[in-house]
Amino acid sequence: MNWIDTHTHLYLEEFKLDLDQVIQRAKENGLVNVLLPNIDVSTIPEVDAMCRDYPEIARGMMGLHPCSVNENYQHDLDIIGQQLYSNTYIGVGEVGLDLYWDKTNFEIQKHAFITQINWAKELNLPLSIHTREATAEALQIIEALQDGSIKGIFHCFGGSIEEARRVIDLGMYLGLGGVTTYKKSNLPDILNQFGLDRIVLETDAPYLTPVPYRGKRNESAYIPIIGARIAEILSVDIREVSLITTKNAREVFKL
């Protein structure tokens, strides 16, 4: 079985000492690609280095994470935009809105998000969208701007069934990860409602580790655990989960 981790931060400090082993474990567990969304200006060299060092599996995105949007955001966007337009990346990410940590900068978050949506439209690239406690707000923006050219993934989707329907109606995908394995997750309801047609898998490593490794560092090798849980929820063979989610990821990112 082949798998794709559509959202992972393996370039971060948490993997500095054993990245070779992390990549090897991912390959041994069927991972054919790990997709790396950028965070801010400081992480651009790490994303690029990992794509250079592991060209057989790693693919990079470029964007400014909403939690990195501050009073210097326009300067940061200038650097990230120049990087995006002058290099080969497979997506614009990680972008979006976050109302969990800080609500005071919401207006500049929105401006940064809209700017990066427009980049994605111009470059015909998919978005990897972060929406922590801001799914409704992000949907409203995407719906207003959607002209048929916006595509991508609502990363770490945690919204309602109605919000999932709106994502799918926009022609976009739901990114599901370790939360799918948690007892209090509503993702089984969403999976039973919509099936696999608009699902891609992700880890968000080193965060959101699936059961039974919850509390430890996450890594891309755990994608099959998420796939197995989804197969259990939907009462389908895990090979079907692998086939469909991998096909979806390849279509979104043109892999």
N, C-alpha and C positions, 0 to 999 in steps of 0.2 A: 504494500500500500504506500502511496505517496501522499505527503501532507505539505501544506504551506502555512507558515506562521506569518500572518499578514500584519503583525504589529508587535515588535520586540525591540528592546533597547540593550542589546548585547554589547554595545560599545561603551557602556557605562563602567564606572570604577569597580562596581561589584563583580565584574568578570575579568578584571585586569590580570589576575594571577593564573587563571586556568581557562582562558578563552579557547585555546586549541582543543582542550578536552570537552568543553561545552559544545563546540561545533561538531566534534567527532560523535558525541552522544546524540546530537540532533540527527546526523546522517544515519546513524545506526538505527534510529527510530523512524526512519522513512521521510525525514524532512528534505525536500528538494529545494526549498527557498526559505530564507528568513528575511523579512522586509523591515527596514530600519527607518522609522520616522525620526526626524531631527527634533531637538527641543529648543535650542536657542543658538546665538552666535558662537558661544563657547564650545558647543558640541559638533560643529561642522567638521573640524579636522578628524574627530573620532569616527564619525559616520563615513567620511570619505576613505579613511585608512582601512576600516573594516571591509568596505567594498573592494578596495584594492588588494587586501591581503587574503580575502576569501571569495574570489570572483566566481567560483563555481556555485555558490549558494547565497551570498549576501547581495541585496539590492537596496539602494538608499532612496529616501525621500528628503524633501527640503521644505521646512516651514518654521513658524514661530509659535510655540506652545502658548495657549492663553495664560497660563500661570507665569509665563516669562514676559508678559506684556506689562510695561511700566512706563515711567515718564520718558524713557529713552527709546520707546518702541519704534518710532519712525526711523531713527538711525539704524536700529536693528533690522527693520524691514528692508531698508535700502541695501544692506549687506546681504541679507538672505535672498532678496529678489535678484540681485546681481548674480549670486551663486546659482540660483535656480535657472536663470535664463542662459547662463554660459556653460552649463554642465548637463550631463545626462542623468536625470533622476526619473524614477518610475511613478512618482506621485508628489502631491503637495501636502505635507503633514509634518508634524502633528499640529493641527490648527483647531480653532473652535472657540468655545465659551466655557468658563468655569465660575460658578457662583458659590462654590463650596468654601473656598479659602478667602476670597476677597470680593465683595460686591461694590466697592467704591470705585473701581476702575472699569465698570461695565461698559461705559460708552467707548473708551479706547479699545477695549477688547472687541467690541462689535466692529469698530473701524478696521482693526487689524484683520479680523475674520473676513470681512467683505473684500478687503484688498487682496487677500490670498485666494478667495473664491474666484475673483476676477483673473488672477494669474492662472489658476487651473483651467478656466475657460479658454483663455488665450493660448495656452500651451497644450490644450486637449489632454490634460492629465487628471487622474482621479484624486479626490480629497480623502485624507484620513482625519476624521473629525472627532474631537474630544468635546463631550457635553456633560460635564459633571454638574448635576443639579441645574442644568440649563438646556435640556433637550427641547422643551417647548419653544424657548427663545431661538435656538439654532434652527429648528424646523421652520419657524416663521421667516427667518432670513432666507433660508434656502428656497422656500416656496415662492417668495417674492422675486427671487433672482433666476429661478429655473426657467430656462428657455429651451430645454432639451439637451443642453451641452454639459450640465453639471452632473458628475458621476462620482461614485466613491462609497465610503464606508462610514457608518456611525460606529466608531470604535467603542468597545466595551459597553455595548448597548445595555441600558438598564431602565428604559422607559416603560410605559404602559403598552397594552395591546393596541390601543388607538394610535399611540405615537409610532409603534412599529408599522402599523398600516400606512401611516403618512410617509414614513421612510420608504417603504416599498412602492407606494404610489408615485414617489419622486424618481423611481428607477434606481434607487440606491440599495445598499446592502447593510445587514446587521452583523457587526463583529462580535462573536461570542468567545469567551475565554474561561478562565478558572472559576468565575462566579457561577457558571452553569452547574458546578459540582457542589455548591453550597446549599445547605438545607433551606435557608430562608429566601432563596432566589425565586423570582417570578418567571425566569426564563423557560422552565418547562411548559408553562401556559402559552408562552409566545411560540415556542417550537411546535406545540400541538395545534396551534391556530394556523401557522403559516408554513410549516414543513421546512425543507432544506433549500428551496429554490433561491432564496435571497440571503443565505447564511455563508459567512466565511469564518475561519478559526484564527485565534490569536492567543498569545500569552500575556502581552504587556510586561514581559520579564524585564526586571527582576521582581515585579509586583504581581499581586493577585494570583498567587500560587494555588493550583487546584488541590482538592482533597485527593490523596492522603498526605500531601506534602505541605499543606497550608501552614504558614508560620515560618517556612524556610524560603530560601531564594528560589524564585521561579526561573525556568529556562525553557528553551524551545523544544527540548526533548519530551516535554510533558504534553505536547499537542495531542498525541494519541489518547491520553487519559481523558481529555476534553471530548475528543471524538467518540470514545467509548461511552461516556455518559450521555451524549446526545443520541447515540444509537439505542441506548437503554430507554431513554425517554420516549423515543419515537417507535420503539419496537421494530427496528430495522437492523440489517447486518452492518457492522462497522465499516465494511468495504464500501457500502453505499454512501456512508457519511464521508469517507475519504474521497471517493470519486467525485461527488457533487461539490463538496466544499473546495476541493482543489481546482476543479473546473471553473467554479465561480471566481476564485482568486486570480486564476490565469486570465479570465475575461476582463476583470476589473483593471488589472495592472498590465495587461498585454504582455504577459510573460511567455 
